[in-house]
Amino acid sequence: MTRNELFSSRLRSLRIEREAQDQRRWTAEDVGKSLGMSQSTFSNYENGLRIPSLDVIERIAKFYKVSPAYISGFSDYKGNTDSDALLV
């Protein structure tokens, strides 16, 4: 699996995990709005059609409370506490 494929796979998995935690459905439009981007932009990231800038990866990491390194595929450690969510 390429790093781009891993990135998009992790985004999809994190959205599903968030749905389970919040007990509500999170659409790509919902997540996009929460992150200040359009549904199509977020969908492109989730489907591996585009890779976001580092700033956007950081915003996504904050939203899901994981490390940017995890989303990007550089680490398997989620870093899912507030204090280490931004560790790279």
Secondary structure as UniProt FT lines:
FT   HELIX           3..22
FT   HELIX           28..35
FT   HELIX           39..46
FT   TURN            47..48
FT   HELIX           54..64
FT   HELIX           68..72
FT   TURN            82..86
//
